């Protein structure tokens, strides 16, 4: 339960920051937005690759065990 509360609090903090940072950063907002976008896409690619690995293992397991 602590993890759920912790991650919920983090989500609310990030939501507040996402709304406040553009006005606080001013002209630097564009450069920081690009950096955040690159880091986000890299993280998503990492997750997708590992989900693909797990899917591959599940398919291999079922192909070997069902026949």
Backbone as a chain_set.jsonl record, in Angstrom:
{"seq": "XXXXXXXXXXXXXXXXXXXXXXXXXXXXXXXXXXXXXXXXXXXXXXXXXXXXXXXXXXXXXXXXXXX", "coords": {"N": [[0.822, -1.189, 0.0], [2.025, 1.165, 0.638], [3.656, 1.686, -1.559], [1.785, 2.297, -3.545], [0.66, 4.659, -2.554], [2.975, 6.237, -2.495], [3.721, 6.343, -5.244], [1.432, 7.553, -6.235], [1.555, 10.064, -5.014], [3.909, 10.978, -6.233], [2.983, 11.153, -8.883], [1.103, 13.246, -8.663], [2.804, 15.339, -7.926], [4.433, 15.491, -10.211], [2.491, 16.174, -12.068], [1.774, 18.732, -11.196], [4.271, 20.021, -11.531], [4.566, 19.783, -14.294], [2.717, 21.593, -15.172], [3.594, 23.977, -14.085], [6.302, 24.41, -14.737], [6.782, 25.332, -17.501], [6.15, 28.097, -17.418], [7.926, 28.947, -15.482], [10.445, 28.388, -16.541], [10.77, 29.881, -18.854], [12.531, 31.112, -21.602], [14.187, 28.898, -21.822], [12.624, 26.743, -21.962], [12.064, 25.325, -24.39], [14.474, 23.917, -25.054], [14.793, 22.268, -22.814], [12.438, 20.825, -22.939], [12.861, 19.293, -25.241], [14.977, 17.672, -24.368], [13.727, 16.269, -22.271], [11.79, 14.949, -23.762], [13.378, 13.243, -25.351], [14.559, 11.622, -23.367], [12.237, 10.434, -22.35], [11.246, 8.971, -24.573], [13.393, 7.229, -24.907], [13.258, 5.768, -22.512], [10.715, 4.583, -22.849], [11.232, 3.02, -25.113], [13.053, 1.194, -24.044], [11.379, -0.167, -22.216], [9.492, -1.282, -24.008], [11.106, -2.951, -25.557], [11.904, -4.843, -23.63], [9.419, -5.913, -22.941], [8.854, -7.11, -25.352], [10.86, -9.089, -25.374], [9.967, -10.72, -23.248], [7.528, -11.528, -24.311], [8.436, -13.011, -26.463], [9.695, -15.119, -25.105], [7.489, -16.294, -23.878], [6.024, -17.18, -26.089], [7.869, -19.005, -27.173], [7.995, -20.819, -25.04], [5.336, -21.797, -24.96], [5.185, -22.923, -27.495], [7.009, -24.978, -27.273], [5.994, -26.514, -25.205], [3.253, -27.162, -25.593], [2.805, -28.945, -27.895]], "CA": [[0.0, 0.0, 0.0], [2.921, 2.321, 0.667], [4.105, 1.972, -2.929], [0.683, 2.943, -4.256], [0.587, 6.039, -2.068], [4.194, 6.91, -2.927], [3.642, 6.624, -6.676], [0.347, 8.515, -6.441], [2.088, 11.374, -4.647], [4.827, 11.361, -7.303], [2.191, 11.553, -10.043], [0.546, 14.567, -8.412], [3.907, 16.298, -7.981], [4.811, 15.649, -11.614], [1.418, 16.907, -12.734], [1.943, 20.138, -10.831], [5.478, 20.531, -12.178], [4.362, 19.903, -15.739], [1.931, 22.792, -15.432], [4.289, 25.169, -13.589], [7.64, 24.591, -15.296], [6.891, 26.183, -18.698], [6.18, 29.525, -17.078], [9.116, 29.212, -14.667], [11.672, 28.256, -17.322], [10.857, 30.963, -19.838], [13.116, 30.798, -22.91], [14.874, 27.601, -21.797], [11.618, 25.681, -22.009], [12.182, 24.524, -25.616], [15.609, 23.001, -24.966], [14.528, 21.276, -21.769], [11.361, 19.974, -23.449], [13.471, 18.324, -26.159], [15.737, 16.714, -23.552], [12.763, 15.412, -21.581], [11.165, 14.104, -24.779], [14.348, 12.202, -25.72], [14.656, 10.685, -22.239], [10.985, 9.688, -22.273], [11.207, 8.009, -25.675], [14.397, 6.207, -24.614], [12.686, 4.902, -21.476], [9.64, 3.787, -23.443], [11.845, 2.016, -25.984], [13.601, 0.173, -23.157], [10.257, -0.967, -21.715], [8.91, -2.025, -25.117], [12.045, -4.02, -25.923], [11.841, -5.902, -22.628], [8.128, -6.585, -23.095], [9.011, -7.984, -26.517], [11.63, -10.257, -24.95], [9.092, -11.581, -22.455], [6.556, -12.117, -25.23], [9.163, -14.021, -27.224], [9.897, -16.266, -24.223], [6.187, -16.95, -23.677], [5.698, -17.894, -27.331], [8.78, -20.144, -27.255], [7.582, -21.79, -24.027], [4.097, -22.464, -25.365], [5.458, -23.738, -28.676], [7.743, -26.169, -26.851], [5.29, -27.335, -24.218], [1.919, -27.604, -25.991], [2.716, -30.127, -28.748]], "C": [[0.872, 1.262, 0.0], [3.39, 2.698, -0.734], [3.027, 2.7, -3.714], [0.578, 4.407, -3.847], [1.791, 6.828, -2.559], [4.118, 7.291, -4.4], [2.505, 7.593, -6.997], [0.803, 9.927, -6.107], [3.05, 11.869, -5.726], [4.072, 11.83, -8.547], [1.599, 12.951, -9.864], [1.624, 15.643, -8.458], [4.311, 16.558, -9.429], [3.748, 16.402, -12.398], [1.524, 18.405, -12.443], [3.154, 20.755, -11.503], [5.285, 20.708, -13.675], [3.551, 21.138, -16.095], [2.691, 24.068, -15.064], [5.612, 25.437, -14.299], [7.698, 25.442, -16.567], [6.936, 27.675, -18.375], [7.413, 29.877, -16.257], [10.399, 29.212, -15.493], [11.847, 29.356, -18.358], [11.428, 30.487, -21.161], [13.789, 29.428, -22.963], [13.906, 26.434, -21.917], [11.772, 24.77, -23.229], [13.304, 23.504, -25.539], [15.368, 21.909, -23.933], [13.42, 20.328, -22.213], [11.911, 18.915, -24.399], [14.237, 17.262, -25.374], [14.808, 15.749, -22.826], [12.103, 14.458, -22.563], [12.091, 12.956, -25.181], [14.476, 11.163, -24.607], [13.393, 9.829, -22.114], [10.91, 8.622, -23.353], [12.226, 6.889, -25.452], [13.883, 5.237, -23.555], [11.578, 4.025, -22.013], [10.19, 2.695, -24.359], [12.422, 0.871, -25.157], [12.496, -0.75, -22.649], [9.688, -1.832, -22.823], [9.808, -3.181, -25.54], [11.96, -5.164, -24.922], [10.494, -6.624, -22.636], [8.187, -7.532, -24.286], [9.81, -9.228, -26.194], [10.758, -11.23, -24.175], [8.057, -12.259, -23.352], [7.21, -13.234, -26.033], [9.365, -15.285, -26.384], [8.598, -17.024, -23.999], [5.816, -17.745, -24.914], [6.581, -19.128, -27.468], [8.372, -21.212, -26.249], [6.335, -22.54, -24.443], [4.33, -23.35, -26.594], [6.17, -25.029, -28.29], [6.918, -27.077, -25.964], [3.94, -27.852, -24.691], [1.922, -28.829, -26.917], [3.076, -31.353, -27.964]], "O": [[0.498, 2.289, -0.566], [3.508, 3.879, -1.06], [3.328, 3.623, -4.47], [0.426, 5.286, -4.695], [1.646, 7.971, -2.994], [4.415, 8.428, -4.766], [2.613, 8.374, -7.941], [0.483, 10.876, -6.823], [3.017, 13.043, -6.097], [4.479, 12.796, -9.192], [1.594, 13.749, -10.801], [1.388, 16.738, -8.969], [4.509, 17.705, -9.828], [4.07, 17.182, -13.295], [1.379, 19.234, -13.342], [3.087, 21.883, -11.992], [5.781, 21.671, -14.26], [3.681, 21.673, -17.196], [2.461, 25.12, -15.659], [6.001, 26.596, -14.446], [8.631, 26.236, -16.692], [7.685, 28.425, -19.001], [7.898, 31.006, -16.335], [11.336, 29.948, -15.186], [12.975, 29.716, -18.694], [10.886, 29.572, -21.781], [13.942, 28.86, -24.044], [14.32, 25.276, -21.968], [11.623, 23.554, -23.105], [13.116, 22.348, -25.918], [15.708, 20.749, -24.164], [13.463, 19.14, -21.89], [11.474, 17.765, -24.365], [14.149, 16.075, -25.689], [15.073, 14.548, -22.774], [11.88, 13.291, -22.243], [11.638, 11.822, -25.335], [14.499, 9.962, -24.876], [13.474, 8.639, -21.809], [10.544, 7.482, -23.07], [11.955, 5.732, -25.772], [14.053, 4.024, -23.685], [11.502, 2.844, -21.672], [9.674, 1.577, -24.378], [12.292, -0.293, -25.534], [12.654, -1.97, -22.649], [9.425, -3.013, -22.599], [9.321, -4.269, -25.848], [11.945, -6.33, -25.315], [10.436, -7.824, -22.366], [7.633, -8.631, -24.237], [9.488, -10.313, -26.678], [10.805, -12.436, -24.419], [7.748, -13.436, -23.166], [6.605, -14.283, -26.255], [9.222, -16.397, -26.893], [8.597, -18.253, -23.935], [5.34, -18.875, -24.8], [6.091, -20.193, -27.843], [8.4, -22.399, -26.574], [6.262, -23.762, -24.307], [3.728, -24.417, -26.708], [5.954, -26.065, -28.918], [7.12, -28.292, -25.968], [3.509, -28.907, -24.224], [1.078, -29.704, -26.725], [3.062, -32.458, -28.505]]}, "num_chains": 1, "name": "protein.A"}
